[in-house]
Amino acid sequence: MTAVQAPTERPPFDPVSISPVEFWAQSFDEREKAFKILRDERPVSWHPPLEGSMMEPEIDGVWVVTRHEDVAYVSKNPELFCSGQGITFEAVPEELLAATQSFLGMDGAEHATLRRLVSSVFTPRQVARIKDQIERKASQIVDDLLETKEGDFVEQVAKRLPMWTIYEMLGLPEEQRDEAARLAEGMVAWADPEVAAGREPSQVLTDSLVGLLDIGISLAQARREKPENDLMTSLVQAEVDGRQLTDDELGPYFVLLSVAGNDTTKTTTTFTTIALDRHPEQKALLQQDFDKYIKVAIEEFVRWATPVMTFRRTATQDTELRGQHIREGDWVAMVYSSANRDDRVFKNPYEFDITRTPNPHLGFGGGGPHYCMGAFLAKIQLEAIFRELILRAPNLRVGEPEYLTGNFITAVKSLPYTLD
C-alpha cells in the first residue's frame, strides 16, 4: 500500500461484473453473492465503467474494493485517495460537483473549514431540543400507524421521521417538504425507470438538483432577512475565523442534508423492520428490555442495512493496494455493503444479532475526515421510532419489499405491512 511505478497494461476485467444496471437492480442478498466472491478471491478488482452513467466518463475502468480492511484504508488516506474529483460511480460534469456533493466532494483545508462551520451550529442545547422534537414526532407517526390495518410501511412510517426531522431542523415551510423529499429521491434514484418516468437519467438528476438548490438558497435568503429559531438561521449566521457560508455553499449543503438525511435513515428503518419481522427472537429481546439493548442494537441496524452502499475516491498518485497497481487518476470504489459482511471482521456476518459487540461496521463511513456528521442524529431517530414500534405495535408484520434500482443507496420503494 505504498507509492509505486504502475505497469503499462491493465489487468483483464473481472469475470464477476458489477457494471451492468441489472446488477444493481437485484436484491441486497443477490448482490452479496458476487461481493463475497470478490472479497474472498479478488478483493481489489478491475471493472468496466458502470452502465447507465449520465455522461461518458473519461476512464477505462474502475477499481472495486470489497474487504473491510481495504475500504477503511482508502477512507483514512485522503492524501492517496481524494474526494474532490467526485464521490459516485457516475461521471458528473465538473461544474455540478460542488452543487451535488457539498463538502463530501472536498479535500484538505477546504473540506475542514466548511465542515467546521457546519458542525459549529450543532450545540448541546440544540441537540437536546432536536431529540425532544424527534421523540414527539415518532410517537405521532406510530399513533397514525395504529389507526390503520394495512398499507405501505415506507410511506406510512419509514420516510416520515427523517423527512420531518431534516426539514423541521432547517425550518423549511411544511408546504415545501413533500416536494423537497421527492426531489431528493430523484438525486439517488435517477436510474430507476419508475422514478425517471420516461426522462433520461441526466434529466432526472438535473431536475432534482435545480429544484433542491432553488429551495435551499431561497430558504437561506429568507432567513438572512428574517431569522428564526432553526438550523438554516444558525447556518447563515455561523462564523469561523471571520468566515460565513455563502449561498453557493448553503445550497449544496441543503441538497446534501435532503439526500443523506432522508434516504439513509429511511432505508435503515425499513431494512431493520424487515429484519425484526424475520428474526422474532431479536425483536423479543427489545420487547423484554428496550433500554438495555437499543444502543448496541442500533449499530447492528446500521451494519445490516448499510444504507450507503458505495463511495468513490480518485487516486492522487500511482500506488498499490492489495497487490494491484493503481494509477494516478484511477477511480477507486469502496463497497460498504460488502465490507459490512466481511467474515474476517464479523463473526457470522449473515446473522442479524442486536447484541453483536464489538461491531466495527462502516455504515457511517470507513473513518477518516469524511466520517458521517449526521451519525448522532440518525441514532436519535432510530431509537425514537423503534421505541414506539417495538413497544406499541408488537403485531406489526411486513411482506416482501420492492427495491429501488441504484448503486448508491440501498433503498426500498415500498414494503407492505399489516397490523393484526
C-alpha positions as a Markdown table, in Angstrom:
| # | Residue | x | y | z |
|---|---|---|---|---|
| 1 | Met | 0.0 | 0.0 | 0.0 |
| 2 | Thr | 2.8 | 2.4 | -1.0 |
| 3 | Ala | 3.6 | 4.6 | -3.9 |
| 4 | Val | 4.9 | 2.5 | -6.9 |
| 5 | Gln | 5.5 | 2.7 | -10.6 |
| 6 | Ala | 2.4 | 1.4 | -12.3 |
| 7 | Pro | 2.6 | -1.2 | -15.1 |
| 8 | Thr | 1.8 | -0.2 | -18.7 |
| 9 | Glu | -1.0 | -2.7 | -19.2 |
| 10 | Arg | -4.3 | -3.0 | -17.4 |
| 11 | Pro | -5.5 | -6.3 | -15.9 |
| 12 | Pro | -8.4 | -8.0 | -17.6 |
| 13 | Phe | -11.9 | -7.0 | -16.4 |
| 14 | Asp | -13.2 | -9.2 | -13.6 |
| 15 | Pro | -15.5 | -12.0 | -14.6 |
| 16 | Val | -17.8 | -11.1 | -11.7 |
| 17 | Ser | -19.1 | -7.9 | -13.3 |
| 18 | Ile | -20.8 | -5.3 | -11.2 |
| 19 | Ser | -21.0 | -2.9 | -14.1 |
| 20 | Pro | -24.4 | -3.7 | -15.6 |
| 21 | Val | -27.5 | -1.8 | -14.5 |
| 22 | Glu | -29.1 | -5.2 | -14.0 |
| 23 | Phe | -26.6 | -6.0 | -11.2 |
| 24 | Trp | -27.8 | -3.1 | -9.1 |
| 25 | Ala | -31.5 | -3.9 | -9.8 |
| 26 | Gln | -31.0 | -7.1 | -7.8 |
| 27 | Ser | -31.8 | -7.5 | -4.1 |
| 28 | Phe | -29.1 | -6.9 | -1.5 |
| 29 | Asp | -28.7 | -10.7 | -1.0 |
| 30 | Glu | -28.2 | -11.4 | -4.7 |
| 31 | Arg | -25.5 | -8.7 | -5.0 |
| 32 | Glu | -23.8 | -10.0 | -1.9 |
| 33 | Lys | -23.2 | -13.4 | -3.6 |
| 34 | Ala | -21.0 | -11.6 | -6.1 |
| 35 | Phe | -19.3 | -9.4 | -3.5 |
| 36 | Lys | -18.4 | -12.5 | -1.4 |
| 37 | Ile | -16.6 | -14.0 | -4.4 |
| 38 | Leu | -14.7 | -10.7 | -4.9 |
| 39 | Arg | -13.9 | -10.3 | -1.2 |
| 40 | Asp | -12.5 | -13.9 | -0.9 |
| 41 | Glu | -10.7 | -14.2 | -4.2 |
| 42 | Arg | -10.1 | -10.7 | -5.7 |
| 43 | Pro | -10.7 | -8.0 | -3.0 |
| 44 | Val | -9.4 | -5.2 | -5.3 |
| 45 | Ser | -10.8 | -5.9 | -8.8 |
| 46 | Trp | -10.9 | -4.1 | -12.1 |
| 47 | His | -14.3 | -3.5 | -13.8 |
| 48 | Pro | -15.6 | -1.6 | -16.8 |
| 49 | Pro | -17.2 | 1.8 | -16.2 |
| 50 | Leu | -20.6 | 1.3 | -14.9 |
| 51 | Glu | -23.5 | 1.3 | -17.3 |
| 52 | Gly | -26.2 | 3.9 | -17.3 |
| 53 | Ser | -24.0 | 6.9 | -16.4 |
| 54 | Met | -25.4 | 10.3 | -17.1 |
| 55 | Met | -22.3 | 11.2 | -19.1 |
| 56 | Glu | -19.4 | 9.3 | -20.7 |
| 57 | Pro | -16.6 | 9.0 | -18.1 |
| 58 | Glu | -13.1 | 9.7 | -19.2 |
| 59 | Ile | -11.8 | 6.5 | -17.7 |
| 60 | Asp | -11.1 | 2.9 | -18.9 |
| 61 | Gly | -12.3 | 1.2 | -15.8 |
| 62 | Val | -12.9 | 1.4 | -12.1 |
| 63 | Trp | -11.2 | -0.4 | -9.1 |
| 64 | Val | -13.7 | -2.0 | -6.8 |
| 65 | Val | -12.6 | -2.5 | -3.1 |
| 66 | Thr | -14.7 | -5.0 | -1.2 |
| 67 | Arg | -12.9 | -6.0 | 2.0 |
| 68 | His | -13.4 | -4.2 | 5.3 |
| 69 | Glu | -9.7 | -3.5 | 5.9 |
| 70 | Asp | -9.2 | -2.1 | 2.4 |
| 71 | Val | -12.3 | 0.1 | 2.5 |
| 72 | Ala | -11.1 | 1.6 | 5.8 |
| 73 | Tyr | -7.6 | 2.1 | 4.4 |
| 74 | Val | -8.9 | 4.1 | 1.4 |
| 75 | Ser | -11.1 | 6.1 | 3.6 |
| 76 | Lys | -8.3 | 7.0 | 6.1 |
| 77 | Asn | -5.7 | 8.0 | 3.5 |
| 78 | Pro | -7.2 | 11.1 | 1.6 |
| 79 | Glu | -3.7 | 12.1 | 0.5 |
| 80 | Leu | -3.7 | 9.0 | -1.7 |
| 81 | Phe | -7.4 | 8.7 | -2.5 |
| 82 | Cys | -9.2 | 12.1 | -2.8 |
| 83 | Ser | -12.8 | 13.1 | -2.8 |
| 84 | Gly | -12.6 | 16.3 | -4.8 |
| 85 | Gln | -12.9 | 14.7 | -8.2 |
| 86 | Gly | -16.2 | 13.0 | -7.4 |
| 87 | Ile | -17.7 | 10.5 | -5.0 |
| 88 | Thr | -20.1 | 8.5 | -7.1 |
| 89 | Phe | -19.7 | 5.7 | -9.6 |
| 90 | Glu | -21.1 | 8.1 | -12.3 |
| 91 | Ala | -19.2 | 10.8 | -14.0 |
| 92 | Val | -20.7 | 14.2 | -13.1 |
| 93 | Pro | -19.9 | 17.4 | -15.0 |
| 94 | Glu | -17.2 | 19.3 | -13.1 |
| 95 | Glu | -19.5 | 22.4 | -12.7 |
| 96 | Leu | -22.0 | 20.2 | -10.9 |
| 97 | Leu | -19.6 | 18.5 | -8.4 |
| 98 | Ala | -19.8 | 21.2 | -5.8 |
| 99 | Ala | -23.5 | 21.7 | -6.3 |
| 100 | Thr | -24.3 | 18.0 | -5.8 |
| 101 | Gln | -21.8 | 16.9 | -3.2 |
| 102 | Ser | -21.1 | 19.8 | -0.9 |
| 103 | Phe | -18.2 | 19.1 | 1.4 |
| 104 | Leu | -18.4 | 15.3 | 0.7 |
| 105 | Gly | -16.6 | 16.2 | -2.5 |
| 106 | Met | -13.9 | 18.4 | -1.0 |
| 107 | Asp | -10.4 | 17.7 | 0.4 |
| 108 | Gly | -7.9 | 19.2 | 2.8 |
| 109 | Ala | -8.4 | 22.7 | 4.2 |
| 110 | Glu | -11.4 | 23.5 | 2.1 |
| 111 | His | -13.2 | 20.4 | 3.5 |
| 112 | Ala | -12.1 | 21.0 | 7.1 |
| 113 | Thr | -13.2 | 24.7 | 7.1 |
| 114 | Leu | -16.7 | 24.0 | 5.7 |
| 115 | Arg | -17.2 | 21.0 | 8.0 |
| 116 | Arg | -16.1 | 23.1 | 11.0 |
| 117 | Leu | -18.6 | 25.8 | 10.0 |
| 118 | Val | -21.5 | 23.4 | 9.7 |
| 119 | Ser | -20.6 | 21.5 | 12.9 |
| 120 | Ser | -20.4 | 24.7 | 14.9 |
| 121 | Val | -24.2 | 25.0 | 14.8 |
| 122 | Phe | -24.8 | 21.6 | 16.5 |
| 123 | Thr | -24.6 | 22.8 | 20.1 |
| 124 | Pro | -25.6 | 20.6 | 23.0 |
| 125 | Arg | -28.6 | 22.7 | 23.6 |
| 126 | Gln | -29.8 | 22.4 | 20.0 |
| 127 | Val | -29.2 | 18.6 | 20.0 |
| 128 | Ala | -31.3 | 18.3 | 23.2 |
| 129 | Arg | -34.1 | 20.3 | 21.6 |
| 130 | Ile | -33.9 | 18.2 | 18.4 |
| 131 | Lys | -34.1 | 14.9 | 20.5 |
| 132 | Asp | -37.3 | 16.0 | 22.2 |
| 133 | Gln | -38.9 | 17.0 | 18.9 |
| 134 | Ile | -37.9 | 13.7 | 17.3 |
| 135 | Glu | -39.4 | 11.7 | 20.1 |
| 136 | Arg | -42.7 | 13.5 | 19.9 |
| 137 | Lys | -42.9 | 13.1 | 16.1 |
| 138 | Ala | -42.1 | 9.4 | 16.4 |
| 139 | Ser | -44.9 | 8.9 | 18.8 |
| 140 | Gln | -47.3 | 10.8 | 16.4 |
| 141 | Ile | -46.2 | 8.6 | 13.5 |
| 142 | Val | -47.0 | 5.4 | 15.4 |
| 143 | Asp | -50.3 | 7.0 | 16.6 |
| 144 | Asp | -51.2 | 7.3 | 12.9 |
| 145 | Leu | -49.9 | 3.8 | 12.1 |
| 146 | Leu | -52.1 | 2.2 | 14.8 |
| 147 | Glu | -55.2 | 3.7 | 13.2 |
| 148 | Thr | -54.6 | 1.5 | 10.1 |
| 149 | Lys | -54.8 | -2.2 | 9.3 |
| 150 | Glu | -52.5 | -2.3 | 6.3 |
| 151 | Gly | -50.5 | -0.1 | 3.9 |
| 152 | Asp | -47.0 | 0.7 | 2.7 |
| 153 | Phe | -44.6 | 0.9 | 5.6 |
| 154 | Val | -42.2 | 3.2 | 3.7 |
| 155 | Glu | -44.8 | 5.8 | 3.1 |
| 156 | Gln | -46.6 | 5.4 | 6.4 |
| 157 | Val | -43.6 | 5.2 | 8.7 |
| 158 | Ala | -40.0 | 4.9 | 7.4 |
| 159 | Lys | -39.9 | 8.1 | 5.3 |
| 160 | Arg | -41.8 | 10.4 | 7.6 |
| 161 | Leu | -39.5 | 10.8 | 10.6 |
| 162 | Pro | -36.3 | 11.5 | 8.7 |
| 163 | Met | -38.0 | 13.9 | 6.3 |
| 164 | Trp | -39.7 | 15.7 | 9.1 |
| 165 | Thr | -36.5 | 15.9 | 11.2 |
| 166 | Ile | -34.3 | 17.4 | 8.5 |
| 167 | Tyr | -36.8 | 19.9 | 7.3 |
| 168 | Glu | -38.1 | 20.8 | 10.7 |
| 169 | Met | -34.5 | 21.4 | 11.8 |
| 170 | Leu | -33.8 | 23.6 | 8.8 |
| 171 | Gly | -37.1 | 25.5 | 9.1 |
| 172 | Leu | -38.4 | 24.6 | 5.7 |
| 173 | Pro | -42.1 | 25.5 | 5.4 |
| 174 | Glu | -44.4 | 22.5 | 5.6 |
| 175 | Glu | -45.9 | 23.1 | 2.2 |
| 176 | Gln | -42.5 | 22.6 | 0.5 |
| 177 | Arg | -41.4 | 19.5 | 2.4 |
| 178 | Asp | -43.1 | 16.8 | 0.2 |
| 179 | Glu | -41.7 | 18.4 | -3.0 |
| 180 | Ala | -38.2 | 18.6 | -1.5 |
| 181 | Ala | -38.3 | 15.0 | -0.4 |
| 182 | Arg | -39.5 | 14.0 | -3.9 |
| 183 | Leu | -36.6 | 15.9 | -5.5 |
| 184 | Ala | -34.2 | 14.3 | -3.0 |
| 185 | Glu | -35.3 | 10.8 | -4.1 |
| 186 | Gly | -34.5 | 11.8 | -7.7 |
| 187 | Met | -30.9 | 12.6 | -6.7 |
| 188 | Val | -30.3 | 8.9 | -5.9 |
| 189 | Ala | -32.9 | 7.1 | -8.0 |
| 190 | Trp | -32.3 | 8.6 | -11.4 |
| 191 | Ala | -31.6 | 5.1 | -12.8 |
| 192 | Asp | -34.9 | 3.7 | -11.6 |
| 193 | Pro | -37.4 | 3.6 | -14.5 |
| 194 | Glu | -40.4 | 4.4 | -12.3 |
| 195 | Val | -38.8 | 7.4 | -10.8 |
| 196 | Ala | -37.4 | 8.6 | -14.2 |
| 197 | Ala | -40.9 | 8.3 | -15.8 |
| 198 | Gly | -39.6 | 8.5 | -19.3 |
| 199 | Arg | -36.9 | 11.0 | -18.7 |
| 200 | Glu | -33.2 | 10.5 | -19.4 |
| 201 | Pro | -31.1 | 9.9 | -16.2 |
| 202 | Ser | -29.2 | 13.2 | -16.7 |
| 203 | Gln | -32.5 | 15.0 | -16.9 |
| 204 | Val | -33.8 | 13.4 | -13.6 |
| 205 | Leu | -30.6 | 14.5 | -11.9 |
| 206 | Thr | -30.7 | 18.0 | -13.3 |
| 207 | Asp | -34.4 | 18.5 | -12.5 |
| 208 | Ser | -33.8 | 17.2 | -8.9 |
| 209 | Leu | -30.7 | 19.2 | -8.3 |
| 210 | Val | -32.0 | 22.5 | -9.7 |
| 211 | Gly | -35.2 | 22.1 | -7.7 |
| 212 | Leu | -33.4 | 21.4 | -4.4 |
| 213 | Leu | -30.8 | 24.2 | -4.9 |
| 214 | Asp | -33.6 | 26.7 | -5.6 |
| 215 | Ile | -35.5 | 25.6 | -2.4 |
| 216 | Gly | -32.3 | 25.7 | -0.3 |
| 217 | Ile | -31.0 | 29.0 | -1.5 |
| 218 | Ser | -34.4 | 30.7 | -1.2 |
| 219 | Leu | -34.7 | 29.5 | 2.4 |
| 220 | Ala | -31.2 | 30.8 | 3.2 |
| 221 | Gln | -32.1 | 34.2 | 1.8 |
| 222 | Ala | -35.3 | 34.3 | 3.7 |
| 223 | Arg | -33.5 | 33.5 | 7.0 |
| 224 | Arg | -31.0 | 36.3 | 6.4 |
| 225 | Glu | -33.8 | 38.7 | 6.1 |
| 226 | Lys | -35.9 | 37.2 | 8.9 |
| 227 | Pro | -34.1 | 35.0 | 11.3 |
| 228 | Glu | -36.0 | 32.2 | 13.0 |
| 229 | Asn | -35.1 | 29.6 | 15.7 |
| 230 | Asp | -33.9 | 26.9 | 13.2 |
| 231 | Leu | -30.8 | 25.4 | 11.7 |
| 232 | Met | -30.8 | 27.4 | 8.5 |
| 233 | Thr | -30.8 | 30.6 | 10.5 |
| 234 | Ser | -27.8 | 29.2 | 12.5 |
| 235 | Leu | -26.1 | 28.3 | 9.3 |
| 236 | Val | -26.4 | 31.7 | 7.7 |
| 237 | Gln | -25.2 | 33.3 | 10.9 |
| 238 | Ala | -22.4 | 30.8 | 11.6 |
| 239 | Glu | -18.9 | 32.2 | 11.5 |
| 240 | Val | -15.5 | 30.5 | 11.9 |
| 241 | Asp | -12.3 | 32.6 | 11.7 |
| 242 | Gly | -14.2 | 35.5 | 10.3 |
| 243 | Arg | -15.8 | 33.5 | 7.5 |
| 244 | Gln | -19.5 | 32.8 | 6.8 |
| 245 | Leu | -21.2 | 30.4 | 4.4 |
| 246 | Thr | -22.2 | 31.7 | 1.0 |
| 247 | Asp | -25.3 | 30.8 | -1.0 |
| 248 | Asp | -23.1 | 28.7 | -3.2 |
| 249 | Glu | -22.2 | 26.6 | -0.1 |
| 250 | Leu | -25.6 | 26.7 | 1.6 |
| 251 | Gly | -27.5 | 25.5 | -1.5 |
| 252 | Pro | -25.4 | 22.3 | -1.9 |
| 253 | Tyr | -25.5 | 21.7 | 1.9 |
| 254 | Phe | -29.3 | 21.8 | 1.7 |
| 255 | Val | -29.1 | 19.2 | -1.1 |
| 256 | Leu | -26.7 | 17.0 | 0.9 |
| 257 | Leu | -28.9 | 17.1 | 4.0 |
| 258 | Ser | -32.0 | 16.4 | 1.9 |
| 259 | Val | -30.4 | 13.3 | 0.4 |
| 260 | Ala | -28.2 | 12.0 | 3.2 |
| 261 | Gly | -30.7 | 12.9 | 5.9 |
| 262 | Asn | -33.8 | 11.4 | 4.3 |
| 263 | Asp | -32.8 | 8.3 | 2.4 |
| 264 | Thr | -30.2 | 6.8 | 4.8 |
| 265 | Thr | -32.4 | 6.8 | 7.9 |
| 266 | Lys | -35.5 | 5.8 | 5.8 |
| 267 | Thr | -33.6 | 2.8 | 4.4 |
| 268 | Thr | -32.2 | 1.7 | 7.8 |
| 269 | Thr | -35.7 | 1.9 | 9.4 |
| 270 | Thr | -37.1 | -0.2 | 6.5 |
| 271 | Phe | -34.5 | -2.9 | 6.5 |
| 272 | Thr | -34.4 | -3.1 | 10.3 |
| 273 | Thr | -38.2 | -3.6 | 10.4 |
| 274 | Ile | -37.9 | -6.4 | 7.8 |
| 275 | Ala | -35.1 | -8.0 | 9.9 |
| 276 | Leu | -37.0 | -7.8 | 13.2 |
| 277 | Asp | -40.0 | -9.4 | 11.5 |
| 278 | Arg | -37.9 | -12.2 | 10.1 |
| 279 | His | -36.0 | -12.7 | 13.4 |
| 280 | Pro | -38.6 | -12.7 | 16.2 |
| 281 | Glu | -36.1 | -13.8 | 18.8 |
| 282 | Gln | -34.2 | -10.5 | 18.3 |
| 283 | Lys | -37.4 | -8.5 | 18.4 |
| 284 | Ala | -38.3 | -10.3 | 21.7 |
| 285 | Leu | -35.1 | -9.0 | 23.3 |
| 286 | Leu | -36.0 | -5.4 | 22.6 |
| 287 | Gln | -39.5 | -6.0 | 23.8 |
| 288 | Gln | -38.2 | -7.5 | 27.1 |
| 289 | Asp | -35.8 | -4.7 | 27.9 |
| 290 | Phe | -35.6 | -2.0 | 25.2 |
| 291 | Asp | -33.3 | 0.4 | 27.1 |
| 292 | Lys | -30.8 | -2.4 | 27.8 |
| 293 | Tyr | -30.3 | -3.4 | 24.2 |
| 294 | Ile | -31.1 | -0.5 | 22.0 |
| 295 | Lys | -27.8 | 1.3 | 21.9 |
| 296 | Val | -25.9 | -1.8 | 20.8 |
| 297 | Ala | -28.8 | -2.8 | 18.6 |
| 298 | Ile | -28.7 | 0.4 | 16.6 |
| 299 | Glu | -25.1 | -0.4 | 15.5 |
| 300 | Glu | -26.4 | -3.7 | 14.1 |
| 301 | Phe | -29.3 | -1.9 | 12.5 |
| 302 | Val | -26.9 | 0.2 | 10.5 |
| 303 | Arg | -24.5 | -2.6 | 9.7 |
| 304 | Trp | -27.3 | -4.8 | 8.5 |
| 305 | Ala | -28.9 | -2.1 | 6.3 |
| 306 | Thr | -25.7 | -0.3 | 5.2 |
| 307 | Pro | -27.9 | 2.4 | 3.6 |
| 308 | Val | -25.0 | 3.9 | 1.6 |
| 309 | Met | -23.6 | 1.1 | -0.5 |
| 310 | Thr | -20.7 | 2.8 | -2.2 |
| 311 | Phe | -18.5 | 5.8 | -2.3 |
| 312 | Arg | -15.8 | 6.6 | -4.9 |
| 313 | Arg | -12.3 | 8.1 | -4.5 |
| 314 | Thr | -9.7 | 9.1 | -7.1 |
| 315 | Ala | -6.1 | 8.1 | -6.8 |
| 316 | Thr | -3.8 | 11.2 | -6.4 |
| 317 | Gln | -0.7 | 9.3 | -7.4 |
| 318 | Asp | 0.5 | 5.9 | -8.5 |
| 319 | Thr | 0.1 | 3.4 | -5.6 |
| 320 | Glu | -0.5 | -0.2 | -4.8 |
| 321 | Leu | -3.5 | -1.8 | -3.0 |
| 322 | Arg | -3.7 | -5.5 | -2.2 |
| 323 | Gly | -1.1 | -6.2 | -4.9 |
| 324 | Gln | -2.9 | -4.2 | -7.6 |
| 325 | His | -1.2 | -1.3 | -9.3 |
| 326 | Ile | -3.4 | 1.8 | -9.2 |
| 327 | Arg | -2.5 | 4.7 | -11.4 |
| 328 | Glu | -2.8 | 8.4 | -10.6 |
| 329 | Gly | -6.3 | 9.5 | -11.7 |
| 330 | Asp | -7.9 | 6.0 | -11.3 |
| 331 | Trp | -11.3 | 5.7 | -9.8 |
| 332 | Val | -11.4 | 3.6 | -6.6 |
| 333 | Ala | -14.8 | 2.5 | -5.4 |
| 334 | Met | -15.4 | 1.4 | -1.8 |
| 335 | Val | -18.3 | -1.0 | -1.3 |
| 336 | Tyr | -19.5 | -0.6 | 2.2 |
| 337 | Ser | -22.3 | -3.2 | 1.9 |
| 338 | Ser | -19.6 | -5.8 | 1.1 |
| 339 | Ala | -17.2 | -4.6 | 3.9 |
| 340 | Asn | -20.1 | -4.9 | 6.4 |
| 341 | Arg | -20.5 | -8.6 | 5.6 |
| 342 | Asp | -16.7 | -9.4 | 5.7 |
| 343 | Asp | -16.3 | -12.6 | 7.8 |
| 344 | Arg | -12.7 | -11.6 | 8.5 |
| 345 | Val | -14.1 | -8.9 | 10.8 |
| 346 | Phe | -17.7 | -10.0 | 11.7 |
| 347 | Lys | -18.4 | -13.4 | 13.2 |
| 348 | Asn | -21.4 | -14.9 | 11.4 |
| 349 | Pro | -21.9 | -11.8 | 9.3 |
| 350 | Tyr | -25.2 | -13.0 | 7.7 |
| 351 | Glu | -26.8 | -13.3 | 11.2 |
| 352 | Phe | -28.9 | -10.3 | 12.4 |
| 353 | Asp | -27.7 | -10.0 | 16.0 |
| 354 | Ile | -28.7 | -7.0 | 18.0 |
| 355 | Thr | -26.2 | -8.0 | 20.8 |
| 356 | Arg | -23.2 | -8.0 | 18.4 |
| 357 | Thr | -20.2 | -6.4 | 20.1 |
| 358 | Pro | -17.8 | -5.2 | 19.0 |
| 359 | Asn | -19.4 | -4.0 | 15.8 |
| 360 | Pro | -16.9 | -2.0 | 13.8 |
| 361 | His | -19.3 | -1.5 | 10.9 |
| 362 | Leu | -18.6 | 1.0 | 8.2 |
| 363 | Gly | -22.2 | 2.2 | 7.8 |
| 364 | Phe | -21.2 | 5.7 | 8.7 |
| 365 | Gly | -18.1 | 5.6 | 6.5 |
| 366 | Gly | -14.7 | 4.0 | 6.9 |
| 367 | Gly | -13.2 | 6.6 | 9.2 |
| 368 | Gly | -11.0 | 9.5 | 8.2 |
| 369 | Pro | -12.1 | 13.1 | 7.5 |
| 370 | His | -15.4 | 12.2 | 5.8 |
| 371 | Tyr | -16.9 | 10.2 | 8.7 |
| 372 | Cys | -20.7 | 10.9 | 8.7 |
| 373 | Met | -21.5 | 14.1 | 10.6 |
| 374 | Gly | -25.1 | 13.0 | 11.0 |
| 375 | Ala | -24.4 | 9.7 | 12.8 |
| 376 | Phe | -25.6 | 11.1 | 16.1 |
| 377 | Leu | -28.8 | 12.4 | 14.5 |
| 378 | Ala | -29.5 | 9.1 | 12.8 |
| 379 | Lys | -29.1 | 7.2 | 16.1 |
| 380 | Ile | -31.5 | 9.5 | 17.9 |
| 381 | Gln | -34.2 | 8.9 | 15.2 |
| 382 | Leu | -33.7 | 5.2 | 15.1 |
| 383 | Glu | -34.0 | 4.9 | 18.9 |
| 384 | Ala | -37.1 | 7.1 | 18.9 |
| 385 | Ile | -39.0 | 5.3 | 16.1 |
| 386 | Phe | -38.2 | 1.8 | 17.2 |
| 387 | Arg | -39.1 | 2.5 | 20.8 |
| 388 | Glu | -42.6 | 3.4 | 19.5 |
| 389 | Leu | -42.8 | 0.5 | 17.1 |
| 390 | Ile | -41.4 | -2.2 | 19.4 |
| 391 | Leu | -43.5 | -1.3 | 22.4 |
| 392 | Arg | -46.7 | 0.0 | 20.9 |
| 393 | Ala | -47.0 | -2.0 | 17.6 |
| 394 | Pro | -45.9 | -5.5 | 18.6 |
| 395 | Asn | -48.1 | -7.2 | 16.0 |
| 396 | Leu | -46.7 | -5.3 | 13.0 |
| 397 | Arg | -45.9 | -7.7 | 10.1 |
| 398 | Val | -44.3 | -6.9 | 6.8 |
| 399 | Gly | -44.3 | -8.5 | 3.4 |
| 400 | Glu | -41.8 | -8.6 | 0.5 |
| 401 | Pro | -40.1 | -5.3 | -0.3 |
| 402 | Glu | -39.9 | -3.7 | -3.7 |
| 403 | Tyr | -36.4 | -2.5 | -4.3 |
| 404 | Leu | -35.1 | 0.7 | -5.9 |
| 405 | Thr | -32.6 | 0.4 | -8.8 |
| 406 | Gly | -29.3 | 2.2 | -8.0 |
| 407 | Asn | -25.7 | 1.8 | -6.9 |
| 408 | Phe | -25.6 | 4.4 | -4.2 |
| 409 | Ile | -28.4 | 4.0 | -1.6 |
| 410 | Thr | -29.7 | 0.5 | -0.7 |
| 411 | Ala | -33.3 | 1.6 | -1.0 |
| 412 | Val | -36.7 | 0.1 | -0.8 |
| 413 | Lys | -39.6 | 1.7 | -2.8 |
| 414 | Ser | -42.4 | 0.1 | -0.8 |
| 415 | Leu | -43.0 | -2.5 | 1.9 |
| 416 | Pro | -46.5 | -3.8 | 2.6 |
| 417 | Tyr | -47.5 | -4.1 | 6.2 |
| 418 | Thr | -50.4 | -5.4 | 8.3 |
| 419 | Leu | -51.4 | -4.9 | 11.9 |
| 420 | Asp | -53.1 | -8.0 | 13.4 |
